[in-house]
Amino acid sequence: MHKIAVLVSGNGSNLQAIIDAVEDGRLDCSIEYVIADRKCYAIERAKKHGIKTFVLDRTGFKEELSQRILEIIGDDLDLIVLVGFLSILDGEILNVYKGKIINIHPSLLPKFSGKGMYGIKVHEAVLKAKEEETGCTVHFVTGEVDAGKVILRERVPIYDGDTPEKLANRVLIVEHRIIVDAINKVLEG
């Protein structure tokens, strides 16, 4: 059975989608660790399912955050999944897990990407730019933010009267599905 770690920073609804997929057999893997870079509800979700959790306050670790994560998980996982993880991984973890770290981003990359483009900020920018569609993308993590090879993406239409919150909710529903599909795709090779 494949072993994964999930890195989080927020509410954890994408984490819950992964947990549900593991529990109902859509994902053939075990979640070995859930690691957060701040206190967040995602950690509570993981604890409810008996998953090992760690909270590493990113303000306390700064440059050492990626190294500390690597110390916790070791080098024998099959995949690291970033879902709403707001810190940027760097250093040795990118070498040890090259081609084995994926991230979900709430836009059709490369649009609305890079440092500072996360969460509701993305949807605000999409609406401000008067885009006709948006979506979400799962991609491999590299040393360049949001620039790794795309694994899956799905489009979401933009409607008249959309607010950033309405758009975020529609995109999130799609995220829950494609993160599971992307994990399967990567693990199955």
Secondary structure, DSSP 4 states (H G I P E B T S, - for coil): -EEEEEEE-S--HHHHHHHHHHHTTSS-EEEEEEEESS--HHHHHHHHTT-EEEE--HHHHGGGHHHHHHHHHTT--SEEEEES--SPP-THHHHHTTT-EEEEESSSTTTT-STT--THHHHHHHHHTT-SEEEEEEEE--SSTT-SPEEEEEEEE--TT--HHHHHHHHHHHHHHHHHHHHHHHHH-
